[in-house]
């Protein structure tokens, strides 16, 4: 598979010709990690991202035979506040469609963003996540540089909260419309539940899938800007084991970095 490779700090960057090739490569990386880390374990915690960036990766990953899904306890990184689990844009529905309906996992723990007491949801979810001790995280990078729903105005590299309720900025909400998850900007929720950046960085292995022309500018910034919550994804450069999978479109501005 054709690939250009380079490192930026601890980040391993891999560029593939197409989004489909990117997805297959990220899935191969994730499958190898699943096999290695599940060996000798009764259970393995894994964090999954959602959105357009993960479609090819999840399709390829769930098509690989004989992975130890029976040991995997899955979690997702974020969920909108105030929408039901069957809403077309719900991340619970996304992961049912693209992950849990395709493989038989030991368990998958959903974030109930439609609950009346979101603070209780947050506390109980973190209890389950701590018990699972996730070892792998599949993630993306938002057009505003967010990781999960830690937008620039909410991101805190030293966040004391492991999971919190956040307000989504305009760029984040516009991205959800541009990707087709909502028919209008007004229908995108203003708040969400998200794992915070320290929680994500505690996971030993990070595998980021970042395809598409709309991500080109933020990929360049994530790999070249100074570390700053103005571009939360810059913090990935401090993690000891992170690989960012790009396609020709999302890597198209790197020569300017």
C-alpha positions as CSV (number, residue, x, y, z in Angstrom):
1,X,0.0,0.0,0.0
2,X,1.5,3.3,-1.1
3,X,2.4,5.4,1.9
4,X,4.5,8.5,2.8
5,X,5.7,8.5,6.4
6,X,7.3,11.1,8.6
7,X,7.5,12.0,12.3
8,X,6.7,15.2,14.1
9,X,8.0,14.9,17.7
10,X,6.5,11.7,18.9
11,X,3.7,11.7,16.3
12,X,4.0,9.2,13.5
13,X,2.2,10.6,10.4
14,X,1.2,8.3,7.6
15,X,-0.2,9.6,4.3
16,X,-2.2,7.4,1.9
17,X,-3.6,8.2,-1.6
18,X,-7.3,7.9,-0.6
19,X,-9.7,7.9,2.4
20,X,-10.3,4.2,1.7
21,X,-6.6,3.4,1.8
22,X,-6.3,5.5,5.0
23,X,-9.1,3.6,6.6
24,X,-7.6,0.2,5.8
25,X,-4.2,1.2,7.1
26,X,-5.7,2.7,10.4
27,X,-7.7,-0.5,10.8
28,X,-4.7,-2.7,10.3
29,X,-2.8,-0.7,13.0
30,X,-5.8,-1.0,15.3
31,X,-6.2,-4.7,14.6
32,X,-2.6,-5.4,15.4
33,X,-2.9,-3.5,18.7
34,X,-6.1,-5.3,19.6
35,X,-4.5,-8.7,19.1
36,X,-1.3,-7.8,21.0
37,X,-3.1,-6.1,23.9
38,X,-5.8,-8.7,24.3
39,X,-3.3,-11.5,24.6
40,X,-3.1,-12.5,28.2
41,X,-6.0,-10.3,29.2
42,X,-9.5,-11.2,30.1
43,X,-10.8,-7.8,29.0
44,X,-9.6,-4.9,26.9
45,X,-11.0,-1.3,27.1
46,X,-11.2,0.6,23.8
47,X,-12.4,4.1,23.1
48,X,-14.1,4.8,19.8
49,X,-14.7,8.2,18.0
50,X,-17.5,8.9,15.6
51,X,-18.1,11.2,12.6
52,X,-17.3,11.1,9.0
53,X,-13.5,10.6,9.7
54,X,-14.1,7.2,11.2
55,X,-16.4,5.6,8.6
56,X,-13.7,4.0,6.5
57,X,-11.7,2.9,9.5
58,X,-14.6,1.3,11.3
59,X,-15.8,-0.4,8.2
60,X,-12.3,-1.9,7.5
61,X,-11.8,-2.8,11.2
62,X,-15.1,-4.6,11.6
63,X,-14.3,-6.5,8.3
64,X,-11.1,-8.1,9.6
65,X,-11.7,-11.7,10.7
66,X,-10.8,-13.3,14.0
67,X,-10.2,-10.2,16.1
68,X,-10.7,-10.7,19.9
69,X,-13.9,-8.7,20.1
70,X,-15.2,-11.0,22.7
71,X,-12.7,-9.3,25.1
72,X,-13.4,-5.7,24.1
73,X,-15.3,-3.4,26.4
74,X,-16.1,-0.4,24.2
75,X,-16.7,3.2,25.1
76,X,-17.3,6.4,23.0
77,X,-15.7,9.7,23.6
78,X,-18.7,12.1,23.5
79,X,-22.4,12.5,22.8
80,X,-24.7,15.4,22.2
81,X,-26.9,16.6,25.1
82,X,-30.6,16.4,24.6
83,X,-31.0,14.1,21.7
84,X,-32.4,10.6,21.9
85,X,-30.3,7.5,21.0
86,X,-32.3,6.9,17.8
87,X,-31.7,10.4,16.4
88,X,-29.9,10.2,13.1
89,X,-27.0,12.2,14.4
90,X,-26.7,10.4,17.8
91,X,-23.3,8.9,18.3
92,X,-25.0,6.0,20.1
93,X,-26.8,5.2,16.9
94,X,-23.7,5.8,14.8
95,X,-21.8,3.2,16.8
96,X,-24.6,0.7,16.8
97,X,-24.8,1.0,13.0
98,X,-21.0,1.0,12.3
99,X,-19.6,-1.1,15.1
100,X,-21.7,-3.0,17.6
101,X,-24.1,-4.4,14.9
102,X,-21.1,-5.7,12.9
103,X,-19.0,-7.4,15.7
104,X,-19.9,-9.3,18.9
105,X,-18.2,-7.3,21.6
106,X,-18.0,-8.2,25.3
107,X,-19.8,-4.9,26.1
108,X,-20.4,-1.4,24.8
109,X,-21.1,1.4,27.2
110,X,-23.2,4.2,25.7
111,X,-23.3,7.8,26.9
112,X,-27.0,8.7,27.5
113,X,-27.0,12.3,26.4
114,X,-30.8,12.5,26.6
115,X,-30.9,11.7,30.4
116,X,-32.4,14.3,32.7
117,X,-29.3,14.3,35.0
118,X,-26.2,14.6,32.9
119,X,-24.0,15.1,35.8
120,X,-25.0,11.6,37.1
121,X,-24.4,10.2,33.6
122,X,-20.9,11.7,33.7
123,X,-20.0,10.3,37.1
124,X,-21.3,6.8,36.4
125,X,-19.7,6.7,32.9
126,X,-16.3,7.6,34.4
127,X,-16.6,4.8,37.0
128,X,-17.1,2.3,34.2
129,X,-14.3,3.8,32.1
130,X,-11.8,3.7,35.0
131,X,-12.7,0.1,35.7
132,X,-12.1,-0.8,32.1
133,X,-8.7,1.0,31.9
134,X,-8.8,1.6,28.1
135,X,-5.6,0.8,26.2
136,X,-6.5,1.9,22.7
137,X,-8.3,5.0,21.4
138,X,-9.5,5.5,17.9
139,X,-10.0,9.2,17.4
140,X,-10.3,12.1,14.9
141,X,-9.4,15.8,14.8
142,X,-12.2,18.4,14.3
143,X,-12.0,21.2,11.8
144,X,-11.4,23.6,14.7
145,X,-8.8,21.3,16.1
146,X,-11.0,19.7,18.7
147,X,-10.3,16.3,20.3
148,X,-13.6,14.6,21.2
149,X,-15.8,17.8,21.9
150,X,-13.0,19.7,23.5
151,X,-13.3,22.8,21.3
152,X,-10.7,25.6,21.6
153,X,-13.0,27.5,24.1
154,X,-13.5,24.5,26.3
155,X,-10.1,22.6,25.9
156,X,-7.9,22.4,29.0
157,X,-4.7,20.4,28.8
158,X,-4.7,20.1,32.6
159,X,-8.5,19.6,33.0
160,X,-9.3,18.5,36.5
161,X,-12.5,16.9,35.3
162,X,-12.2,13.5,33.5
163,X,-15.5,14.1,31.7
164,X,-17.6,17.2,31.4
165,X,-20.5,19.0,29.9
166,X,-19.3,21.5,27.2
167,X,-20.7,24.2,25.0
168,X,-20.0,23.6,21.3
169,X,-18.5,26.5,19.3
170,X,-19.8,27.7,16.0
171,X,-17.1,26.1,13.9
172,X,-17.8,22.7,15.5
173,X,-21.6,23.0,15.0
174,X,-21.1,24.1,11.4
175,X,-18.9,21.0,10.7
176,X,-21.8,18.8,11.8
177,X,-24.1,20.4,9.2
178,X,-21.4,20.3,6.5
179,X,-20.9,16.6,7.1
180,X,-24.7,16.0,6.8
181,X,-25.5,15.0,10.3
182,X,-28.0,17.8,10.7
183,X,-30.1,19.6,8.1
184,X,-29.5,23.1,9.6
185,X,-27.2,24.9,12.0
186,X,-30.1,25.7,14.3
187,X,-30.8,22.0,14.8
188,X,-27.3,21.2,16.1
189,X,-27.3,20.9,19.9
190,X,-25.4,23.6,21.7
191,X,-24.0,21.3,24.4
192,X,-22.5,17.8,24.7
193,X,-20.8,15.4,27.1
194,X,-17.2,14.7,26.4
195,X,-14.2,13.0,27.8
196,X,-11.6,15.6,28.6
197,X,-8.1,15.9,27.0
198,X,-6.2,14.4,30.0
199,X,-8.6,11.4,29.9
200,X,-7.8,10.8,26.3
201,X,-4.0,11.3,26.7
202,X,-4.0,8.7,29.5
203,X,-4.8,6.0,26.9
204,X,-1.5,4.3,25.9
205,X,-2.1,4.0,22.2
206,X,-3.9,6.6,20.0
207,X,-4.8,5.9,16.4
208,X,-6.2,9.0,14.6
209,X,-8.0,8.9,11.3
210,X,-8.2,12.3,9.6
211,X,-9.3,12.2,5.9
212,X,-10.6,14.9,3.7
213,X,-9.8,18.4,2.2
214,X,-11.8,20.1,5.0
215,X,-9.2,18.9,7.5
216,X,-6.1,20.1,5.6
217,X,-5.7,23.4,7.4
218,X,-6.1,21.9,10.8
219,X,-3.8,19.0,10.1
220,X,-1.1,21.5,9.2
221,X,-1.7,23.5,12.4
222,X,-1.9,20.4,14.6
223,X,1.6,19.4,13.4
224,X,3.3,22.8,13.2
225,X,1.6,25.3,15.6
226,X,2.9,25.8,19.1
227,X,1.1,23.8,21.7
228,X,-2.0,25.7,22.5
229,X,-5.7,25.2,23.4
230,X,-6.3,27.4,20.4
231,X,-5.7,24.2,18.4
232,X,-6.3,21.4,20.9
233,X,-4.9,18.7,18.6
234,X,-1.4,20.2,19.0
235,X,-1.3,18.3,22.3
236,X,-1.1,15.0,20.4
237,X,2.6,15.8,19.8
238,X,3.3,15.2,23.5
239,X,1.8,11.6,23.5
240,X,4.4,8.8,23.4
241,X,2.4,6.5,21.0
242,X,0.2,8.3,18.5
243,X,-0.2,7.6,14.8
244,X,-2.1,10.0,12.5
245,X,-3.4,8.5,9.3
246,X,-4.0,11.1,6.5
247,X,-5.1,11.0,2.9
248,X,-3.8,13.1,0.0
249,X,-6.5,15.7,0.7
250,X,-6.0,16.1,4.4
251,X,-2.2,16.2,3.9
252,X,-2.3,18.8,1.1
253,X,-1.2,21.7,3.2
254,X,1.7,20.0,5.0
255,X,4.3,21.3,2.5
256,X,3.5,24.8,3.7
257,X,4.2,23.8,7.4
